[in-house]
Amino acid sequence: MYKTPVRLQLAIPTALAALAAGGCGGAPGGAGGAPAPLRVTVAGAGLVPDQATGFAVGPARVVTVAHVLAGGGAVRVAGRPARVVRVDRRVDLAVLAVAGLRARAAADAGGVEVLRGGHPRALAAHVRRRVTATVRGPGSAVVRPALDLAAAVQPGDSGAPVTDGSGRLLGVVFARSDAGRPTAWAVDATAVRAFVSASSASRRRPGS
């Protein structure tokens, strides 16, 4: 998980209700209700694989963060082999194909949908504001819409969906801060919707 990688610009205070109104209803293209979190693992050079979180966006399709795939190792979702379908590092999102996986709804909604001890849990979170985040990497900087969250996320929570009390998707966690009060950042649902829509469109094209 990225740590303190962002510089926030043009911070615009906004109510949670206003964000929810523009969010996705549950998992985009998936089951109703809040999307259930899934464990994503990527084999690395060491004995312990890199970990992130994902969620289903339809039959056999899962969204997670792109940065967990940087090492290029074998990917698994909930223990099943997965194939990388689409990656957009500008918004730090990826779509994975997982044969036999079905979209499921989480039991609880409202917060960051994470896994703790292998069990799903809605982690308490508060959307402070919608921001423009500048994410800096080696020799590059990417600007994208994001949510500034009051949430105590942990390593491995990148890719976790952020939902409102009705299960509507508000964003996808991509980074956290170790400094001061618990803070996390999430890709705004508008960017998630656009990414998922583009991925679906590419699947429908002949030869894709």
C-alpha positions in Angstrom: 0.0 0.0 0.0 1.2 3.5 -0.8 2.0 5.6 2.2 1.7 9.4 2.2 2.2 9.7 -1.6 -0.2 12.5 -2.3 -0.3 16.2 -2.4 -3.9 17.5 -2.1 -4.9 20.4 -4.2 -8.2 22.3 -4.6 -9.8 20.7 -1.5 -13.5 21.1 -1.8 -15.5 20.3 1.4 -18.6 18.2 0.6 -21.2 16.2 2.5 -21.2 12.4 2.5 -24.8 12.5 1.1 -23.6 14.5 -1.9 -20.8 12.0 -2.6 -23.2 9.1 -2.3 -25.6 10.7 -4.8 -22.9 10.4 -7.4 -21.6 7.0 -6.4 -22.3 3.5 -7.8 -25.1 1.4 -6.6 -23.3 -1.5 -5.0 -20.6 -3.2 -7.0 -20.6 -1.8 -10.6 -22.2 -4.5 -12.7 -22.3 -6.9 -9.7 -24.6 -8.0 -6.9 -26.8 -5.5 -5.1 -25.7 -4.1 -1.8 -22.1 -3.3 -0.7 -19.5 -5.4 -2.6 -17.9 -8.1 -0.5 -14.1 -7.7 -0.1 -11.8 -10.3 -1.6 -8.1 -11.1 -0.9 -5.8 -10.5 -3.8 -2.3 -12.0 -3.6 0.6 -11.5 -6.0 3.7 -13.8 -5.9 6.9 -12.0 -5.3 10.6 -12.8 -4.9 10.1 -13.7 -1.2 8.1 -16.3 0.5 5.3 -14.0 1.5 3.2 -12.7 -1.5 2.2 -9.1 -1.8 -1.4 -8.5 -0.7 -4.3 -6.2 -1.6 -8.0 -6.2 -1.5 -10.5 -6.4 -4.4 -14.2 -6.7 -5.1 -16.3 -8.3 -7.8 -17.8 -6.1 -10.6 -19.7 -8.9 -12.3 -19.3 -12.6 -13.0 -15.6 -13.6 -12.9 -14.4 -10.0 -12.9 -12.7 -8.3 -9.9 -11.4 -4.7 -9.5 -8.2 -4.0 -7.4 -5.4 -1.5 -7.3 -2.8 -1.6 -10.1 0.2 -1.0 -7.9 0.0 -4.4 -6.3 0.7 -5.9 -9.7 3.9 -4.0 -10.3 6.1 -7.1 -9.6 4.5 -9.1 -12.3 4.1 -12.3 -10.3 1.2 -14.8 -10.4 -2.0 -13.4 -9.2 -4.7 -15.1 -7.1 -8.1 -13.9 -5.8 -9.6 -15.7 -2.9 -7.3 -18.5 -3.6 -8.3 -18.8 -7.3 -5.8 -18.1 -10.2 -6.5 -14.8 -11.8 -5.6 -13.2 -15.1 -4.9 -9.4 -15.5 -7.4 -8.1 -18.0 -6.9 -4.3 -17.9 -4.6 -2.0 -16.0 -4.7 1.8 -15.8 -1.9 3.1 -13.6 -3.2 6.7 -14.0 -6.1 5.8 -11.7 -4.3 2.9 -10.0 -7.0 0.4 -10.9 -6.9 -3.1 -12.5 -9.5 -5.6 -13.6 -8.8 -9.3 -13.1 -10.5 -12.3 -14.6 -11.2 -15.1 -12.1 -12.9 -18.2 -13.4 -15.9 -19.4 -11.4 -16.0 -16.3 -9.1 -19.4 -14.8 -8.5 -20.2 -11.3 -7.2 -21.4 -11.3 -3.6 -22.8 -8.6 -1.4 -21.2 -7.8 2.0 -23.3 -8.4 5.2 -22.6 -4.8 6.4 -22.4 -1.5 4.5 -21.1 1.9 5.4 -17.3 2.3 5.6 -14.3 0.6 4.1 -15.1 -3.0 3.3 -12.0 -5.0 4.4 -10.9 -8.4 5.5 -9.7 -9.0 9.0 -8.6 -12.5 10.0 -10.0 -13.7 6.7 -13.5 -12.4 7.5 -15.2 -9.4 5.9 -15.8 -6.3 8.0 -17.0 -2.8 7.4 -14.3 -0.6 8.8 -15.5 2.7 10.3 -14.7 5.6 7.9 -15.7 9.2 7.4 -15.4 11.0 4.1 -13.9 14.4 5.0 -13.9 15.9 1.5 -13.5 15.4 -2.2 -10.0 16.4 -3.4 -7.7 16.5 -6.3 -4.7 14.2 -5.5 -1.3 14.4 -7.0 0.3 11.0 -6.7 4.0 11.1 -7.2 6.0 8.1 -8.4 9.6 7.6 -9.7 9.9 10.4 -12.3 6.2 11.0 -12.7 3.2 12.6 -11.1 -0.5 11.7 -11.8 -3.4 13.9 -10.9 -6.8 12.3 -10.2 -10.0 12.9 -8.2 -9.9 11.3 -4.8 -11.6 11.1 -1.4 -9.9 12.1 1.8 -11.0 9.6 4.4 -10.8 9.4 8.2 -10.1 5.7 8.4 -7.5 3.5 10.1 -6.7 1.2 7.1 -3.8 -1.3 7.2 -1.3 -2.6 4.6 -3.2 -5.0 2.3 -6.4 -2.8 2.4 -5.5 -1.1 -0.9 -8.3 -2.0 -3.3 -11.0 -2.1 -0.6 -14.3 -0.5 -1.7 -15.6 2.4 0.3 -19.4 2.4 0.6 -22.2 4.4 2.2 -24.9 3.0 4.5 -26.9 1.9 1.5 -24.1 -0.1 0.0 -23.3 2.4 -2.8 -19.7 2.6 -3.9 -18.0 5.9 -3.1 -14.4 4.9 -4.0 -11.6 2.5 -3.8 -8.8 2.8 -1.2 -5.3 3.3 -2.7 -3.1 4.9 0.0 -2.8 5.7 3.7 -0.8 8.0 6.0 1.3 7.0 9.0 1.5 10.6 10.2 -0.9 12.1 12.6 -4.6 11.2 12.6 -5.7 8.0 10.7 -6.0 9.0 7.1 -6.6 7.2 3.9 -7.3 8.1 0.3 -9.6 6.5 -2.2 -10.0 6.8 -6.0 -13.3 8.6 -6.5 -16.3 6.5 -7.7 -16.5 8.6 -10.9 -13.1 7.4 -11.9 -13.9 3.8 -10.9 -17.1 3.9 -13.0 -15.3 5.2 -16.1 -12.6 2.5 -15.7 -15.0 -0.3 -15.3 -17.1 0.9 -18.3 -14.0 1.1 -20.5 -13.1 -2.4 -19.5 -16.5 -3.7 -20.3 -16.6 -1.9 -23.7 -13.2 -3.5 -24.6 -14.6 -7.0 -23.8 -17.5 -6.4 -26.2 -15.3 -5.4 -29.1 -14.8 -8.1 -31.7 -11.4 -9.8 -31.2 -10.9 -8.3 -27.7 
